[in-house]
Amino acid sequence: MAEANSIKVVGGGLAGCAAALSALMHERGVAIHDPARSARHRVCGEFLSPEVHASLDQLGVWTQAAALRPALMYSMRVHFGRRVCADRLPEPAIGLSRLRLDHLLRAAALAGGAEFVPERQAPSAGCVLATGRQSGAVPGDRIFGFKAHFSGPPGDAVELYFGERFYVGVNPVEDGITNVCGLAPESLLRRLDFSYDRLLELTPALRDRTRPLARTWDWLTTGPLVYGPTRFPSLIPSPELEC
């Protein structure tokens, strides 16, 4: 049982486990409340900017993360229809799947003495709330996220593809796998019968990038997502945009 004065963390994902590791460094007891008994795949871009090195090092897990052999990315490309913005990154970024990163942080927290409580816990005064994004019923054209892993040429860049009212990110992760994920409004997805494979065909650049790849498991989807009071904007290139 956790001590009466221990810190309660609601949510056992990246934020929750990072909070637990920080508390353990200050010699505080920690109880992590999360109904999921183990790490799992989540809808996530799986791109980590260069600053993550210092963050993971501060949490004491950078050596273990590097041992997972994450993919390195040296450049970025942003596609707006036929227009492309491309540049080198000032430092290499890394790609690491949420499954492995979540598992790493959770294992480190438990090894450091945190107690894991496999139950859904309502937030209370004094707890650390780390439950992540919101979902639920929202008015207007609801937004859904989606993700799958692919085998094939992974590349060494993080790529963003903007279509009309949707976007898709493509980047390599560990083991030569490519992560493909994005956001789209419900009205568009319904026209496609919620086929994310069909959505990848909507823009020529995205279609050409993903055709050499082979999806390795079924699409994951999550939503509707809540980001604020405004509806999902139309992602059309601005005429003022310069590359």
Backbone torsions as a table, in degrees:
resi	resn	phi	psi	omega
1	MET	NA	142.8	178.1
2	ALA	-71.2	150.1	178.0
3	GLU	-66.9	154.5	-176.2
4	ALA	-61.0	-32.1	-177.6
5	ASN	-97.8	15.5	-179.9
6	SER	-74.6	161.4	179.8
7	ILE	-84.1	131.0	177.6
8	LYS	-97.1	124.8	177.1
9	VAL	-112.4	121.6	178.9
10	VAL	-98.7	106.9	-176.6
11	GLY	118.2	124.8	-176.5
12	GLY	-111.1	28.1	176.7
13	GLY	-88.5	-152.2	-176.9
14	LEU	-61.4	-48.5	-177.3
15	ALA	-65.1	-44.0	-178.2
16	GLY	-64.6	-44.7	-178.8
17	CYS	-70.8	-34.8	176.0
18	ALA	-64.3	-41.7	176.9
19	ALA	-62.5	-40.8	179.5
20	ALA	-63.7	-43.3	179.5
21	LEU	-63.7	-38.9	177.7
22	SER	-63.4	-42.4	179.2
23	ALA	-64.9	-39.8	179.1
24	LEU	-63.1	-34.2	177.9
25	MET	-65.3	-24.8	177.4
26	HIS	-97.3	17.7	175.0
27	GLU	59.3	40.4	174.2
28	ARG	-106.6	144.6	173.1
29	GLY	-71.8	149.0	-176.7
30	VAL	-138.4	136.4	171.4
31	ALA	-121.7	121.4	179.8
32	ILE	-100.0	120.8	-179.7
33	HIS	-104.4	117.8	178.7
34	ASP	-157.9	130.9	-178.8
35	PRO	-68.8	-22.4	179.6
36	ALA	-77.6	121.1	-176.9
37	ARG	-77.6	-15.2	-179.7
38	SER	-148.4	164.1	177.7
39	ALA	-66.3	152.5	-179.2
40	ARG	-148.5	164.0	175.6
41	HIS	-63.2	141.3	177.1
42	ARG	-132.1	154.8	175.6
43	VAL	-70.2	111.8	-170.9
44	CYS	-161.5	146.6	178.8
45	GLY	-69.8	-25.4	176.6
46	GLU	60.9	23.6	173.6
47	PHE	-102.1	130.1	-179.8
48	LEU	-121.7	120.8	-178.4
49	SER	-68.7	163.0	-176.2
50	PRO	-55.9	-26.8	-179.0
51	GLU	-63.7	-15.9	-177.3
52	VAL	-64.6	-27.2	179.3
53	HIS	-55.1	-51.1	-179.3
54	ALA	-65.3	-38.2	-178.8
55	SER	-65.3	-46.4	-180.0
56	LEU	-69.3	-32.8	177.1
57	ASP	-65.2	-40.7	179.2
58	GLN	-64.1	-32.7	177.7
59	LEU	-81.8	-5.1	177.7
60	GLY	81.2	21.2	-175.8
61	VAL	-126.6	9.1	-177.4
62	TRP	-63.6	-40.3	-179.4
63	THR	-60.2	-43.3	178.4
64	GLN	-66.4	-38.0	179.0
65	ALA	-65.3	-43.3	179.5
66	ALA	-63.7	-31.7	179.7
67	ALA	-67.1	-18.9	177.0
68	LEU	-77.8	-2.6	176.6
69	ARG	55.2	58.5	177.6
70	PRO	-63.5	156.2	177.2
71	ALA	-71.5	149.9	176.9
72	LEU	-106.4	138.0	177.4
73	MET	-121.6	130.8	-174.5
74	TYR	-110.8	-8.7	-176.5
75	SER	-149.9	170.6	177.5
76	MET	-132.9	148.3	175.1
77	ARG	-138.1	130.5	178.3
78	VAL	-119.4	123.2	-176.1
79	HIS	-107.1	122.2	171.5
80	PHE	-116.6	91.1	-175.2
81	GLY	63.0	-121.3	179.4
82	ARG	-87.5	-6.7	-179.0
83	ARG	-90.7	142.0	-178.1
84	VAL	-133.3	129.9	169.8
85	CYS	-106.4	126.8	-177.7
86	ALA	-138.3	147.1	178.3
87	ASP	-164.6	160.6	173.5
88	ARG	-78.9	145.8	173.2
89	LEU	-79.7	144.3	-179.9
90	PRO	-63.1	-29.5	175.3
91	GLU	-141.6	153.4	178.8
92	PRO	-63.1	134.9	170.9
93	ALA	-94.4	168.1	-179.7
94	ILE	-125.8	153.6	174.7
95	GLY	-117.6	123.5	-179.1
96	LEU	-144.4	130.3	-175.5
97	SER	-64.1	146.9	177.4
98	ARG	-60.2	-34.5	179.7
99	LEU	-57.2	-49.6	-177.7
100	ARG	-72.9	-38.1	-179.5
101	LEU	-68.8	-42.7	176.7
102	ASP	-61.4	-44.6	180.0
103	HIS	-61.4	-41.6	-179.4
104	LEU	-61.5	-48.8	-177.2
105	LEU	-68.9	-38.2	179.0
106	ARG	-65.8	-43.8	179.4
107	ALA	-62.1	-39.7	179.6
108	ALA	-66.1	-39.9	179.1
109	ALA	-65.2	-43.7	179.6
110	LEU	-66.3	-40.7	178.6
111	ALA	-64.7	-28.3	179.9
112	GLY	-81.7	-4.6	175.9
113	GLY	114.0	2.3	177.8
114	ALA	-68.9	146.8	174.9
115	GLU	-96.4	133.4	177.1
116	PHE	-102.4	125.8	-179.9
117	VAL	-114.2	106.2	-174.1
118	PRO	-80.7	68.1	178.5
119	GLU	-150.3	154.4	176.6
120	ARG	-76.7	127.7	-175.9
121	GLN	-121.6	128.2	176.6
122	ALA	-72.1	140.7	177.0
123	PRO	-58.4	145.2	178.7
124	SER	-140.8	167.5	-179.2
125	ALA	-58.4	132.1	175.9
126	GLY	88.3	-5.8	180.0
127	CYS	-85.5	162.4	172.5
128	VAL	-94.2	114.3	-178.0
129	LEU	-89.4	113.4	-176.1
130	ALA	-136.6	48.6	-175.7
131	THR	-91.1	-1.0	173.1
132	GLY	81.9	-154.1	-174.4
133	ARG	-65.1	159.0	178.3
134	GLN	-95.4	154.8	171.3
135	SER	-144.9	165.0	179.6
136	GLY	146.0	-174.6	-177.9
137	ALA	-74.9	126.6	178.6
138	VAL	-134.9	150.9	179.3
139	PRO	-74.6	161.0	175.1
140	GLY	83.7	-159.6	-176.5
141	ASP	-82.8	101.6	-172.0
142	ARG	-68.1	153.8	-176.4
143	ILE	-107.8	137.3	177.1
144	PHE	-126.4	143.2	174.7
145	GLY	-102.6	154.4	-178.0
146	PHE	-149.6	157.2	-176.0
147	LYS	-163.6	147.3	169.9
148	ALA	-154.9	159.0	174.2
149	HIS	-100.8	146.7	-177.9
150	PHE	-130.3	149.6	169.2
151	SER	-99.2	161.2	-178.1
152	GLY	125.0	-171.6	-176.8
153	PRO	-58.8	112.8	-173.3
154	PRO	-80.3	-30.1	-176.3
155	GLY	75.8	178.7	-179.3
156	ASP	-134.7	32.6	-179.5
157	ALA	-133.6	155.8	167.5
158	VAL	-94.5	131.1	-173.4
159	GLU	-126.9	136.6	175.7
160	LEU	-121.4	132.4	-179.0
161	TYR	-120.7	117.7	-179.3
162	PHE	-103.5	123.5	171.0
163	GLY	-109.5	-171.7	178.5
164	GLU	-76.5	106.4	176.9
165	ARG	73.9	22.1	172.0
166	PHE	-154.1	161.3	169.3
167	TYR	-145.0	156.3	-179.2
168	VAL	-135.3	134.8	175.0
169	GLY	-107.1	143.3	179.8
170	VAL	-132.5	126.4	175.2
171	ASN	-158.2	153.7	179.5
172	PRO	-77.6	151.4	170.2
173	VAL	-127.2	-163.8	-175.9
174	GLU	-65.8	161.2	173.4
175	ASP	63.4	26.7	177.3
176	GLY	71.5	16.7	-179.4
177	ILE	-90.3	147.3	175.3
178	THR	-111.3	129.0	176.5
179	ASN	-94.0	130.9	177.2
180	VAL	-123.6	121.0	-178.5
181	CYS	-148.6	164.4	-179.7
182	GLY	-174.2	-173.4	177.6
183	LEU	-131.5	142.7	177.6
184	ALA	-153.9	151.3	178.9
185	PRO	-79.0	153.7	-176.5
186	GLU	-59.7	-37.6	-177.9
187	SER	-60.4	-41.7	177.9
188	LEU	-67.7	-44.8	-177.8
189	LEU	-64.0	-35.4	178.1
190	ARG	-65.3	-37.1	177.5
191	ARG	-63.9	-25.8	179.5
192	LEU	-98.7	11.2	-175.7
193	ASP	55.2	34.7	-179.1
194	PHE	54.2	34.8	175.5
195	SER	-93.8	106.5	179.3
196	TYR	-72.6	-26.2	173.9
197	ASP	-61.7	-40.5	177.4
198	ARG	-67.7	-34.7	179.2
199	LEU	-62.7	-36.2	179.8
200	LEU	-64.7	-17.1	-179.3
201	GLU	-88.6	-4.2	-171.5
202	LEU	-73.5	-28.0	177.7
203	THR	-119.4	135.9	-176.0
204	PRO	-57.5	-42.0	-177.5
205	ALA	-64.3	-43.3	178.6
206	LEU	-67.7	-40.3	177.1
207	ARG	-59.6	-45.8	-179.1
208	ASP	-66.6	-35.1	-179.0
209	ARG	-69.8	-37.2	-173.1
210	THR	-93.8	-14.7	-178.4
211	ARG	-61.7	-35.8	176.8
212	PRO	-73.2	-6.7	-177.3
213	LEU	-96.0	156.0	178.0
214	ALA	-124.3	122.4	-179.6
215	ARG	-65.7	132.7	-174.9
216	THR	-98.5	-15.8	173.4
217	TRP	-153.6	170.0	-177.0
218	ASP	-63.3	152.8	177.2
219	TRP	-62.0	137.9	168.0
220	LEU	-95.6	144.5	176.9
221	THR	-138.3	151.9	179.1
222	THR	-146.1	149.0	178.7
223	GLY	146.2	-177.6	-1.7
224	PRO	-69.0	145.2	-178.1
225	LEU	-93.3	147.1	-179.7
226	VAL	-118.2	117.6	178.2
227	TYR	-114.0	-15.8	-179.2
228	GLY	161.0	-172.4	-175.0
229	PRO	-75.2	-16.4	-175.8
230	THR	-86.9	155.1	178.0
231	ARG	-80.3	162.7	-178.7
232	PHE	-61.9	122.3	-176.4
233	PRO	-74.1	160.1	174.0
234	SER	-76.1	120.3	-175.8
235	LEU	-89.7	73.6	178.9
236	ILE	-110.6	135.6	-177.4
237	PRO	-55.5	134.6	176.5
238	SER	-75.1	140.5	178.2
239	PRO	-64.9	-18.3	179.5
240	GLU	-85.3	-7.3	-176.2
241	LEU	-67.8	130.3	176.3
242	GLU	-121.1	139.8	-179.9
243	CYS	-106.4	NA	NA
